[in-house]
Amino acid sequence: MYIDEMVFLLVCQIRLICMNNKKMTTAAEIVFFDDEKGLQRCLSSIQAYIDLIIMIDGKFKQFEYDHDLSMDNSRRVVGSFPNAVYYCYPNLTEIEKRNKYFEIAGSIDIDFLLVIDSKNQITLGKGT
């Protein structure tokens, strides 16, 4: 799935307008679990446009797995992006997990938060 190019360009425009008065801090939030390939594509597509990427690893509470945190190379992928920060919150509901990134973003004064799944990516100028 691709994020709508127009929505993302609008965010970039807002950021430029706001930067005339002050630096607008942007962050992206990605909740993931065992998705190293999706993470690589997703992070590569947003890193140049986002100041901070909040990465939350861990299975959702309602899913039955034999492990709570990603066992593939997801954490290594996160570590390869300098503006990505890894957090682990396993065994939470989707709502609880999503509230975690709002808490994190609020504690570090984020002006704009992009919520994106690891299976998504931004494709500027390529159409859908």
A tleap script that builds the chain and sets N, CA, C and O, in Angstrom:
source leaprc.protein.ff14SB
mol = sequence {
  NMET TYR ILE ASP GLU MET VAL PHE LEU LEU
  VAL CYS GLN ILE ARG LEU ILE CYS MET ASN
  ASN LYS LYS MET THR THR ALA ALA GLU ILE
  VAL PHE PHE ASP ASP GLU LYS GLY LEU GLN
  ARG CYS LEU SER SER ILE GLN ALA TYR ILE
  ASP LEU ILE ILE MET ILE ASP GLY LYS PHE
  LYS GLN PHE GLU TYR ASP HIE ASP LEU SER
  MET ASP ASN SER ARG ARG VAL VAL GLY SER
  PHE PRO ASN ALA VAL TYR TYR CYS TYR PRO
  ASN LEU THR GLU ILE GLU LYS ARG ASN LYS
  TYR PHE GLU ILE ALA GLY SER ILE ASP ILE
  ASP PHE LEU LEU VAL ILE ASP SER LYS ASN
  GLN ILE THR LEU GLY LYS GLY CTHR
}
set mol.1.N position { 0.840 -1.171 0.000 }
set mol.1.CA position { 0.000 0.000 0.000 }
set mol.1.C position { 0.888 1.239 0.000 }
set mol.1.O position { 1.934 1.257 0.650 }
set mol.2.N position { 0.478 2.263 -0.719 }
set mol.2.CA position { 1.233 3.505 -0.813 }
set mol.2.C position { 0.458 4.642 -0.158 }
set mol.2.O position { -0.759 4.749 -0.315 }
set mol.3.N position { 1.175 5.488 0.577 }
set mol.3.CA position { 0.554 6.663 1.179 }
set mol.3.C position { 0.227 7.641 0.064 }
set mol.3.O position { 1.025 7.818 -0.857 }
set mol.4.N position { -0.923 8.271 0.135 }
set mol.4.CA position { -1.344 9.215 -0.886 }
set mol.4.C position { -0.309 10.329 -1.026 }
set mol.4.O position { -0.004 11.029 -0.061 }
set mol.5.N position { 0.216 10.482 -2.214 }
set mol.5.CA position { 1.259 11.470 -2.486 }
set mol.5.C position { 0.788 12.886 -2.156 }
set mol.5.O position { 1.570 13.680 -1.632 }
set mol.6.N position { -0.448 13.213 -2.444 }
set mol.6.CA position { -0.960 14.562 -2.187 }
set mol.6.C position { -0.968 14.878 -0.698 }
set mol.6.O position { -0.623 15.991 -0.302 }
set mol.7.N position { -1.357 13.919 0.127 }
set mol.7.CA position { -1.370 14.138 1.569 }
set mol.7.C position { 0.047 14.387 2.068 }
set mol.7.O position { 0.278 15.301 2.861 }
set mol.8.N position { 0.982 13.588 1.613 }
set mol.8.CA position { 2.352 13.745 2.069 }
set mol.8.C position { 2.946 15.063 1.595 }
set mol.8.O position { 3.652 15.725 2.355 }
set mol.9.N position { 2.675 15.457 0.356 }
set mol.9.CA position { 3.169 16.742 -0.144 }
set mol.9.C position { 2.569 17.899 0.646 }
set mol.9.O position { 3.244 18.900 0.887 }
set mol.10.N position { 1.315 17.771 1.048 }
set mol.10.CA position { 0.686 18.797 1.880 }
set mol.10.C position { 1.412 18.931 3.207 }
set mol.10.O position { 1.642 20.043 3.683 }
set mol.11.N position { 1.773 17.811 3.804 }
set mol.11.CA position { 2.530 17.838 5.061 }
set mol.11.C position { 3.860 18.552 4.856 }
set mol.11.O position { 4.258 19.370 5.686 }
set mol.12.N position { 4.543 18.253 3.769 }
set mol.12.CA position { 5.821 18.916 3.486 }
set mol.12.C position { 5.625 20.413 3.301 }
set mol.12.O position { 6.451 21.203 3.759 }
set mol.13.N position { 4.540 20.817 2.634 }
set mol.13.CA position { 4.248 22.238 2.451 }
set mol.13.C position { 3.983 22.919 3.786 }
set mol.13.O position { 4.492 24.012 4.035 }
set mol.14.N position { 3.200 22.290 4.638 }
set mol.14.CA position { 2.913 22.844 5.962 }
set mol.14.C position { 4.205 23.013 6.738 }
set mol.14.O position { 4.412 24.026 7.406 }
set mol.15.N position { 5.060 22.029 6.648 }
set mol.15.CA position { 6.340 22.088 7.353 }
set mol.15.C position { 7.161 23.286 6.867 }
set mol.15.O position { 7.744 24.003 7.681 }
set mol.16.N position { 7.213 23.509 5.560 }
set mol.16.CA position { 7.969 24.643 5.018 }
set mol.16.C position { 7.374 25.973 5.451 }
set mol.16.O position { 8.112 26.895 5.796 }
set mol.17.N position { 6.056 26.086 5.439 }
set mol.17.CA position { 5.401 27.315 5.870 }
set mol.17.C position { 5.693 27.586 7.334 }
set mol.17.O position { 6.044 28.706 7.703 }
set mol.18.N position { 5.552 26.580 8.159 }
set mol.18.CA position { 5.789 26.745 9.588 }
set mol.18.C position { 7.250 27.027 9.901 }
set mol.18.O position { 7.555 27.677 10.901 }
set mol.19.N position { 8.147 26.549 9.067 }
set mol.19.CA position { 9.564 26.754 9.328 }
set mol.19.C position { 9.957 28.227 9.200 }
set mol.19.O position { 11.014 28.621 9.692 }
set mol.20.N position { 9.121 29.053 8.544 }
set mol.20.CA position { 9.422 30.474 8.461 }
set mol.20.C position { 9.380 31.121 9.837 }
set mol.20.O position { 10.090 32.095 10.086 }
set mol.21.N position { 8.571 30.600 10.715 }
set mol.21.CA position { 8.441 31.155 12.061 }
set mol.21.C position { 9.252 30.384 13.093 }
set mol.21.O position { 9.859 30.982 13.982 }
set mol.22.N position { 9.264 29.095 12.982 }
set mol.22.CA position { 10.035 28.241 13.889 }
set mol.22.C position { 10.227 26.890 13.237 }
set mol.22.O position { 9.515 26.536 12.297 }
set mol.23.N position { 11.163 26.158 13.723 }
set mol.23.CA position { 11.373 24.822 13.181 }
set mol.23.C position { 10.245 23.908 13.635 }
set mol.23.O position { 10.004 23.734 14.829 }
set mol.24.N position { 9.577 23.343 12.680 }
set mol.24.CA position { 8.510 22.389 12.972 }
set mol.24.C position { 9.127 21.002 13.044 }
set mol.24.O position { 9.767 20.555 12.092 }
set mol.25.N position { 8.941 20.326 14.153 }
set mol.25.CA position { 9.510 19.001 14.352 }
set mol.25.C position { 8.507 17.947 13.890 }
set mol.25.O position { 7.363 17.915 14.343 }
set mol.26.N position { 8.954 17.099 12.990 }
set mol.26.CA position { 8.090 16.038 12.482 }
set mol.26.C position { 8.602 14.685 12.952 }
set mol.26.O position { 9.805 14.467 13.094 }
set mol.27.N position { 7.673 13.801 13.184 }
set mol.27.CA position { 8.028 12.436 13.577 }
set mol.27.C position { 7.093 11.478 12.863 }
set mol.27.O position { 5.984 11.839 12.468 }
set mol.28.N position { 7.553 10.275 12.709 }
set mol.28.CA position { 6.717 9.205 12.186 }
set mol.28.C position { 6.691 8.106 13.230 }
set mol.28.O position { 7.660 7.901 13.962 }
set mol.29.N position { 5.588 7.412 13.288 }
set mol.29.CA position { 5.431 6.303 14.218 }
set mol.29.C position { 5.176 5.053 13.410 }
set mol.29.O position { 4.324 5.025 12.522 }
set mol.30.N position { 5.929 4.023 13.736 }
set mol.30.CA position { 5.735 2.741 13.065 }
set mol.30.C position { 5.660 1.638 14.120 }
set mol.30.O position { 6.601 1.427 14.885 }
set mol.31.N position { 4.538 0.948 14.147 }
set mol.31.CA position { 4.378 -0.231 14.986 }
set mol.31.C position { 4.682 -1.426 14.092 }
set mol.31.O position { 4.171 -1.515 12.976 }
set mol.32.N position { 5.516 -2.348 14.579 }
set mol.32.CA position { 5.905 -3.473 13.731 }
set mol.32.C position { 6.141 -4.726 14.557 }
set mol.32.O position { 6.286 -4.678 15.779 }
set mol.33.N position { 6.175 -5.841 13.856 }
set mol.33.CA position { 6.492 -7.135 14.458 }
set mol.33.C position { 6.962 -8.067 13.348 }
set mol.33.O position { 6.193 -8.386 12.442 }
set mol.34.N position { 8.217 -8.506 13.411 }
set mol.34.CA position { 8.799 -9.420 12.430 }
set mol.34.C position { 8.527 -8.976 10.983 }
set mol.34.O position { 7.932 -9.722 10.204 }
set mol.35.N position { 8.957 -7.785 10.637 }
set mol.35.CA position { 8.707 -7.262 9.288 }
set mol.35.C position { 9.925 -6.513 8.751 }
set mol.35.O position { 9.810 -5.353 8.356 }
set mol.36.N position { 11.083 -7.159 8.733 }
set mol.36.CA position { 12.312 -6.477 8.329 }
set mol.36.C position { 12.253 -5.943 6.904 }
set mol.36.O position { 12.761 -4.850 6.649 }
set mol.37.N position { 11.659 -6.664 5.973 }
set mol.37.CA position { 11.601 -6.194 4.587 }
set mol.37.C position { 10.685 -4.983 4.451 }
set mol.37.O position { 11.029 -4.014 3.775 }
set mol.38.N position { 9.530 -5.035 5.086 }
set mol.38.CA position { 8.624 -3.898 5.062 }
set mol.38.C position { 9.241 -2.677 5.731 }
set mol.38.O position { 9.103 -1.555 5.244 }
set mol.39.N position { 9.921 -2.905 6.851 }
set mol.39.CA position { 10.578 -1.793 7.558 }
set mol.39.C position { 11.625 -1.117 6.691 }
set mol.39.O position { 11.697 0.111 6.655 }
set mol.40.N position { 12.424 -1.885 6.005 }
set mol.40.CA position { 13.473 -1.323 5.151 }
set mol.40.C position { 12.866 -0.407 4.089 }
set mol.40.O position { 13.338 0.712 3.886 }
set mol.41.N position { 11.822 -0.882 3.415 }
set mol.41.CA position { 11.155 -0.071 2.385 }
set mol.41.C position { 10.520 1.172 2.992 }
set mol.41.O position { 10.682 2.278 2.475 }
set mol.42.N position { 9.807 0.989 4.075 }
set mol.42.CA position { 9.096 2.092 4.712 }
set mol.42.C position { 10.075 3.161 5.210 }
set mol.42.O position { 9.908 4.342 4.905 }
set mol.43.N position { 11.085 2.755 5.968 }
set mol.43.CA position { 12.049 3.703 6.522 }
set mol.43.C position { 12.821 4.421 5.423 }
set mol.43.O position { 13.070 5.622 5.522 }
set mol.44.N position { 13.193 3.706 4.396 }
set mol.44.CA position { 13.912 4.336 3.280 }
set mol.44.C position { 13.061 5.405 2.608 }
set mol.44.O position { 13.590 6.407 2.127 }
set mol.45.N position { 11.759 5.203 2.570 }
set mol.45.CA position { 10.881 6.142 1.879 }
set mol.45.C position { 10.574 7.400 2.690 }
set mol.45.O position { 10.172 8.411 2.114 }
set mol.46.N position { 10.753 7.363 4.015 }
set mol.46.CA position { 10.378 8.532 4.827 }
set mol.46.C position { 11.546 9.237 5.505 }
set mol.46.O position { 11.394 10.383 5.927 }
set mol.47.N position { 12.689 8.604 5.623 }
set mol.47.CA position { 13.753 9.132 6.472 }
set mol.47.C position { 14.190 10.546 6.112 }
set mol.47.O position { 14.527 11.317 7.011 }
set mol.48.N position { 14.197 10.913 4.846 }
set mol.48.CA position { 14.666 12.239 4.438 }
set mol.48.C position { 13.687 13.346 4.808 }
set mol.48.O position { 14.063 14.518 4.829 }
set mol.49.N position { 12.445 12.996 5.099 }
set mol.49.CA position { 11.407 13.988 5.352 }
set mol.49.C position { 11.022 14.114 6.821 }
set mol.49.O position { 10.269 15.016 7.188 }
set mol.50.N position { 11.523 13.230 7.651 }
set mol.50.CA position { 11.083 13.124 9.041 }
set mol.50.C position { 12.275 13.315 9.968 }
set mol.50.O position { 13.349 12.757 9.743 }
set mol.51.N position { 12.067 14.125 11.028 }
set mol.51.CA position { 13.142 14.358 11.989 }
set mol.51.C position { 13.405 13.151 12.877 }
set mol.51.O position { 14.557 12.808 13.143 }
set mol.52.N position { 12.338 12.508 13.333 }
set mol.52.CA position { 12.448 11.395 14.264 }
set mol.52.C position { 11.478 10.308 13.861 }
set mol.52.O position { 10.325 10.585 13.529 }
set mol.53.N position { 11.946 9.065 13.891 }
set mol.53.CA position { 11.073 7.929 13.601 }
set mol.53.C position { 10.971 7.093 14.871 }
set mol.53.O position { 11.964 6.541 15.346 }
set mol.54.N position { 9.773 7.006 15.408 }
set mol.54.CA position { 9.514 6.268 16.636 }
set mol.54.C position { 9.090 4.854 16.244 }
set mol.54.O position { 8.036 4.662 15.639 }
set mol.55.N position { 9.906 3.880 16.589 }
set mol.55.CA position { 9.687 2.496 16.200 }
set mol.55.C position { 9.239 1.684 17.413 }
set mol.55.O position { 9.950 1.626 18.417 }
set mol.56.N position { 8.072 1.059 17.327 }
set mol.56.CA position { 7.557 0.274 18.445 }
set mol.56.C position { 7.416 -1.179 18.020 }
set mol.56.O position { 6.593 -1.515 17.169 }
set mol.57.N position { 8.229 -2.033 18.623 }
set mol.57.CA position { 8.269 -3.458 18.330 }
set mol.57.C position { 7.443 -4.217 19.360 }
set mol.57.O position { 7.344 -3.810 20.517 }
set mol.58.N position { 6.860 -5.312 18.929 }
set mol.58.CA position { 6.161 -6.199 19.851 }
set mol.58.C position { 4.853 -6.699 19.279 }
set mol.58.O position { 4.163 -5.999 18.537 }
set mol.59.N position { 4.533 -7.917 19.641 }
set mol.59.CA position { 3.277 -8.491 19.153 }
set mol.59.C position { 2.101 -7.843 19.881 }
set mol.59.O position { 2.228 -7.368 21.009 }
set mol.60.N position { 0.959 -7.840 19.204 }
set mol.60.CA position { -0.258 -7.368 19.844 }
set mol.60.C position { -0.760 -8.429 20.816 }
set mol.60.O position { -0.577 -9.626 20.595 }
set mol.61.N position { -1.381 -7.986 21.869 }
set mol.61.CA position { -1.843 -8.861 22.944 }
set mol.61.C position { -2.723 -10.007 22.450 }
set mol.61.O position { -2.617 -11.130 22.943 }
set mol.62.N position { -3.582 -9.728 21.487 }
set mol.62.CA position { -4.543 -10.739 21.045 }
set mol.62.C position { -3.954 -11.780 20.105 }
set mol.62.O position { -4.626 -12.759 19.782 }
set mol.63.N position { -2.708 -11.595 19.656 }
set mol.63.CA position { -2.095 -12.554 18.742 }
set mol.63.C position { -1.292 -13.598 19.502 }
set mol.63.O position { -0.606 -13.284 20.475 }
set mol.64.N position { -1.384 -14.830 19.052 }
set mol.64.CA position { -0.668 -15.928 19.687 }
set mol.64.C position { 0.601 -16.233 18.903 }
set mol.64.O position { 0.543 -16.750 17.787 }
set mol.65.N position { 1.720 -15.917 19.479 }
set mol.65.CA position { 3.031 -16.238 18.900 }
set mol.65.C position { 3.882 -16.854 19.990 }
set mol.65.O position { 3.575 -16.711 21.173 }
set mol.66.N position { 4.946 -17.535 19.606 }
set mol.66.CA position { 5.826 -18.118 20.607 }
set mol.66.C position { 6.909 -17.135 21.056 }
set mol.66.O position { 7.796 -17.503 21.826 }
set mol.67.N position { 6.843 -15.885 20.580 }
set mol.67.CA position { 7.790 -14.850 20.994 }
set mol.67.C position { 7.068 -13.501 21.045 }
set mol.67.O position { 6.086 -13.280 20.336 }
set mol.68.N position { 7.572 -12.606 21.897 }
set mol.68.CA position { 6.922 -11.312 22.125 }
set mol.68.C position { 7.495 -10.187 21.282 }
set mol.68.O position { 6.785 -9.236 20.958 }
set mol.69.N position { 8.780 -10.280 20.920 }
set mol.69.CA position { 9.454 -9.248 20.141 }
set mol.69.C position { 9.938 -9.838 18.819 }
set mol.69.O position { 10.078 -11.054 18.687 }
set mol.70.N position { 10.186 -8.985 17.861 }
set mol.70.CA position { 10.645 -9.439 16.550 }
set mol.70.C position { 11.886 -10.303 16.670 }
set mol.70.O position { 12.816 -9.972 17.406 }
set mol.71.N position { 11.897 -11.411 15.942 }
set mol.71.CA position { 13.051 -12.309 15.956 }
set mol.71.C position { 13.812 -12.280 14.635 }
set mol.71.O position { 14.868 -12.900 14.512 }
set mol.72.N position { 13.280 -11.559 13.645 }
set mol.72.CA position { 13.997 -11.431 12.387 }
set mol.72.C position { 15.010 -10.286 12.541 }
set mol.72.O position { 15.418 -9.988 13.664 }
set mol.73.N position { 15.411 -9.659 11.482 }
set mol.73.CA position { 16.388 -8.570 11.553 }
set mol.73.C position { 15.758 -7.188 11.671 }
set mol.73.O position { 16.399 -6.190 11.342 }
set mol.74.N position { 14.531 -7.114 12.130 }
set mol.74.CA position { 13.843 -5.831 12.247 }
set mol.74.C position { 14.612 -4.833 13.110 }
set mol.74.O position { 14.756 -3.670 12.734 }
set mol.75.N position { 15.099 -5.275 14.249 }
set mol.75.CA position { 15.810 -4.347 15.140 }
set mol.75.C position { 17.092 -3.838 14.477 }
set mol.75.O position { 17.448 -2.673 14.654 }
set mol.76.N position { 17.777 -4.671 13.734 }
set mol.76.CA position { 18.986 -4.249 13.018 }
set mol.76.C position { 18.638 -3.207 11.950 }
set mol.76.O position { 19.370 -2.235 11.763 }
set mol.77.N position { 17.515 -3.415 11.250 }
set mol.77.CA position { 17.062 -2.447 10.248 }
set mol.77.C position { 16.806 -1.102 10.910 }
set mol.77.O position { 17.242 -0.069 10.402 }
set mol.78.N position { 16.107 -1.102 12.032 }
set mol.78.CA position { 15.845 0.144 12.759 }
set mol.78.C position { 17.160 0.827 13.125 }
set mol.78.O position { 17.292 2.039 12.956 }
set mol.79.N position { 18.120 0.077 13.616 }
set mol.79.CA position { 19.406 0.625 14.023 }
set mol.79.C position { 20.221 1.208 12.883 }
set mol.79.O position { 21.135 1.999 13.116 }
set mol.80.N position { 19.904 0.830 11.658 }
set mol.80.CA position { 20.653 1.344 10.513 }
set mol.80.C position { 20.174 2.721 10.056 }
set mol.80.O position { 20.768 3.305 9.150 }
set mol.81.N position { 19.125 3.242 10.657 }
set mol.81.CA position { 18.609 4.567 10.327 }
set mol.81.C position { 18.883 5.498 11.507 }
set mol.81.O position { 18.352 5.287 12.597 }
set mol.82.N position { 19.709 6.524 11.299 }
set mol.82.CA position { 20.145 7.368 12.418 }
set mol.82.C position { 19.022 8.154 13.101 }
set mol.82.O position { 19.159 8.529 14.265 }
set mol.83.N position { 17.931 8.407 12.407 }
set mol.83.CA position { 16.844 9.165 13.025 }
set mol.83.C position { 15.722 8.262 13.546 }
set mol.83.O position { 14.637 8.749 13.864 }
set mol.84.N position { 15.972 6.959 13.635 }
set mol.84.CA position { 14.986 6.013 14.160 }
set mol.84.C position { 15.359 5.599 15.582 }
set mol.84.O position { 16.522 5.327 15.881 }
set mol.85.N position { 14.352 5.557 16.447 }
set mol.85.CA position { 14.549 5.164 17.845 }
set mol.85.C position { 13.669 3.948 18.129 }
set mol.85.O position { 12.469 3.953 17.854 }
set mol.86.N position { 14.286 2.912 18.682 }
set mol.86.CA position { 13.618 1.632 18.942 }
set mol.86.C position { 13.017 1.606 20.347 }
set mol.86.O position { 13.676 1.962 21.324 }
set mol.87.N position { 11.763 1.182 20.430 }
set mol.87.CA position { 11.086 0.928 21.705 }
set mol.87.C position { 10.461 -0.458 21.612 }
set mol.87.O position { 10.056 -0.887 20.532 }
set mol.88.N position { 10.382 -1.156 22.736 }
set mol.88.CA position { 9.688 -2.447 22.730 }
set mol.88.C position { 8.551 -2.416 23.744 }
set mol.88.O position { 8.747 -2.130 24.926 }
set mol.89.N position { 7.372 -2.717 23.249 }
set mol.89.CA position { 6.171 -2.795 24.067 }
set mol.89.C position { 5.351 -4.004 23.616 }
set mol.89.O position { 4.361 -3.845 22.901 }
set mol.90.N position { 5.746 -5.199 24.022 }
set mol.90.CA position { 4.982 -6.385 23.621 }
set mol.90.C position { 3.729 -6.570 24.477 }
set mol.90.O position { 3.612 -6.026 25.575 }
set mol.91.N position { 2.814 -7.343 23.943 }
set mol.91.CA position { 1.612 -7.772 24.665 }
set mol.91.C position { 0.694 -6.633 25.078 }
set mol.91.O position { 0.076 -6.681 26.142 }
set mol.92.N position { 0.606 -5.617 24.245 }
set mol.92.CA position { -0.365 -4.549 24.453 }
set mol.92.C position { -1.432 -4.664 23.369 }
set mol.92.O position { -1.185 -5.243 22.311 }
set mol.93.N position { -2.608 -4.118 23.629 }
set mol.93.CA position { -3.618 -4.062 22.575 }
set mol.93.C position { -3.171 -3.013 21.559 }
set mol.93.O position { -2.256 -2.233 21.824 }
set mol.94.N position { -3.812 -2.999 20.411 }
set mol.94.CA position { -3.446 -2.008 19.395 }
set mol.94.C position { -3.629 -0.586 19.927 }
set mol.94.O position { -2.781 0.276 19.697 }
set mol.95.N position { -4.714 -0.344 20.626 }
set mol.95.CA position { -4.967 0.995 21.188 }
set mol.95.C position { -3.892 1.369 22.199 }
set mol.95.O position { -3.384 2.490 22.169 }
set mol.96.N position { -3.536 0.450 23.092 }
set mol.96.CA position { -2.495 0.732 24.089 }
set mol.96.C position { -1.155 1.047 23.415 }
set mol.96.O position { -0.429 1.951 23.828 }
set mol.97.N position { -0.854 0.293 22.387 }
set mol.97.CA position { 0.409 0.500 21.671 }
set mol.97.C position { 0.402 1.848 20.951 }
set mol.97.O position { 1.392 2.579 20.990 }
set mol.98.N position { -0.691 2.171 20.305 }
set mol.98.CA position { -0.800 3.468 19.618 }
set mol.98.C position { -0.733 4.623 20.616 }
set mol.98.O position { -0.169 5.671 20.301 }
set mol.99.N position { -1.291 4.453 21.797 }
set mol.99.CA position { -1.197 5.496 22.827 }
set mol.99.C position { 0.244 5.712 23.281 }
set mol.99.O position { 0.613 6.820 23.670 }
set mol.100.N position { 1.058 4.662 23.234 }
set mol.100.CA position { 2.474 4.783 23.610 }
set mol.100.C position { 3.189 5.792 22.724 }
set mol.100.O position { 3.942 6.626 23.227 }
set mol.101.N position { 2.968 5.731 21.414 }
set mol.101.CA position { 3.677 6.677 20.566 }
set mol.101.C position { 3.161 8.093 20.735 }
set mol.101.O position { 3.918 9.045 20.542 }
set mol.102.N position { 1.889 8.261 21.092 }
set mol.102.CA position { 1.408 9.615 21.408 }
set mol.102.C position { 2.102 10.141 22.661 }
set mol.102.O position { 2.474 11.313 22.725 }
set mol.103.N position { 2.276 9.267 23.658 }
set mol.103.CA position { 3.003 9.655 24.877 }
set mol.103.C position { 4.437 10.056 24.550 }
set mol.103.O position { 4.925 11.083 25.020 }
set mol.104.N position { 5.102 9.242 23.747 }
set mol.104.CA position { 6.499 9.512 23.389 }
set mol.104.C position { 6.590 10.829 22.611 }
set mol.104.O position { 7.412 11.687 22.932 }
set mol.105.N position { 5.751 10.984 21.598 }
set mol.105.CA position { 5.780 12.211 20.784 }
set mol.105.C position { 5.466 13.436 21.629 }
set mol.105.O position { 6.085 14.484 21.446 }
set mol.106.N position { 4.521 13.322 22.547 }
set mol.106.CA position { 4.167 14.442 23.413 }
set mol.106.C position { 5.274 14.825 24.373 }
set mol.106.O position { 5.425 15.996 24.719 }
set mol.107.N position { 6.047 13.843 24.803 }
set mol.107.CA position { 7.117 14.128 25.768 }
set mol.107.C position { 8.324 14.802 25.125 }
set mol.107.O position { 9.166 15.358 25.831 }
set mol.108.N position { 8.422 14.763 23.802 }
set mol.108.CA position { 9.575 15.387 23.143 }
set mol.108.C position { 9.156 16.506 22.197 }
set mol.108.O position { 9.915 16.876 21.301 }
set mol.109.N position { 7.966 17.043 22.387 }
set mol.109.CA position { 7.514 18.244 21.691 }
set mol.109.C position { 7.513 18.085 20.166 }
set mol.109.O position { 8.133 18.874 19.453 }
set mol.110.N position { 6.825 17.075 19.683 }
set mol.110.CA position { 6.662 16.846 18.252 }
set mol.110.C position { 5.485 17.691 17.761 }
set mol.110.O position { 4.419 17.688 18.377 }
set mol.111.N position { 5.676 18.411 16.658 }
set mol.111.CA position { 4.611 19.238 16.095 }
set mol.111.C position { 3.679 18.458 15.180 }
set mol.111.O position { 2.477 18.722 15.143 }
set mol.112.N position { 4.229 17.498 14.443 }
set mol.112.CA position { 3.432 16.719 13.503 }
set mol.112.C position { 3.861 15.266 13.591 }
set mol.112.O position { 5.051 14.953 13.549 }
set mol.113.N position { 2.872 14.374 13.713 }
set mol.113.CA position { 3.158 12.943 13.818 }
set mol.113.C position { 2.474 12.204 12.672 }
set mol.113.O position { 1.251 12.229 12.542 }
set mol.114.N position { 3.277 11.551 11.853 }
set mol.114.CA position { 2.788 10.713 10.764 }
set mol.114.C position { 2.667 9.287 11.287 }
set mol.114.O position { 3.640 8.724 11.791 }
set mol.115.N position { 1.496 8.709 11.173 }
set mol.115.CA position { 1.273 7.327 11.580 }
set mol.115.C position { 1.314 6.484 10.311 }
set mol.115.O position { 0.523 6.689 9.390 }
set mol.116.N position { 2.234 5.545 10.275 }
set mol.116.CA position { 2.422 4.738 9.074 }
set mol.116.C position { 2.738 3.301 9.490 }
set mol.116.O position { 3.431 3.078 10.483 }
set mol.117.N position { 2.244 2.355 8.750 }
set mol.117.CA position { 2.529 0.946 9.027 }
set mol.117.C position { 3.796 0.534 8.290 }
set mol.117.O position { 4.149 1.121 7.267 }
set mol.118.N position { 4.470 -0.466 8.811 }
set mol.118.CA position { 5.720 -0.918 8.199 }
set mol.118.C position { 5.502 -1.460 6.783 }
set mol.118.O position { 6.446 -1.505 5.994 }
set mol.119.N position { 4.295 -1.867 6.454 }
set mol.119.CA position { 4.014 -2.370 5.106 }
set mol.119.C position { 3.789 -1.243 4.105 }
set mol.119.O position { 3.707 -1.497 2.904 }
set mol.120.N position { 3.687 0.011 4.585 }
set mol.120.CA position { 3.446 1.164 3.722 }
set mol.120.C position { 4.737 1.864 3.378 }
set mol.120.O position { 5.752 1.684 4.051 }
set mol.121.N position { 4.698 2.676 2.310 }
set mol.121.CA position { 5.843 3.486 1.949 }
set mol.121.C position { 5.370 4.731 1.221 }
set mol.121.O position { 4.264 4.762 0.681 }
set mol.122.N position { 6.205 5.749 1.208 }
set mol.122.CA position { 5.923 6.993 0.486 }
set mol.122.C position { 6.592 6.891 -0.875 }
set mol.122.O position { 7.762 6.518 -0.963 }
set mol.123.N position { 5.866 7.216 -1.932 }
set mol.123.CA position { 6.441 7.184 -3.270 }
set mol.123.C position { 6.128 8.506 -3.958 }
set mol.123.O position { 5.114 8.619 -4.647 }
set mol.124.N position { 6.971 9.487 -3.781 }
set mol.124.CA position { 6.763 10.796 -4.395 }
set mol.124.C position { 7.100 10.750 -5.876 }
set mol.124.O position { 8.144 10.229 -6.269 }
set mol.125.N position { 6.215 11.294 -6.690 }
set mol.125.CA position { 6.463 11.407 -8.119 }
set mol.125.C position { 6.323 10.124 -8.901 }
set mol.125.O position { 6.600 10.112 -10.100 }
set mol.126.N position { 5.908 9.053 -8.276 }
set mol.126.CA position { 5.793 7.772 -8.983 }
set mol.126.C position { 4.348 7.381 -9.244 }
set mol.126.O position { 4.092 6.389 -9.926 }
set mol.127.N position { 3.406 8.140 -8.715 }
set mol.127.CA position { 1.998 7.797 -8.902 }
set mol.127.C position { 1.632 6.576 -8.079 }
set mol.127.O position { 2.463 6.033 -7.350 }
set mol.128.N position { 0.381 6.147 -8.200 }
set mol.128.CA position { -0.052 4.980 -7.446 }
set mol.128.C position { -0.478 3.863 -8.352 }
set mol.128.O position { -0.874 2.799 -7.876 }
savepdb mol mol.pdb
quit
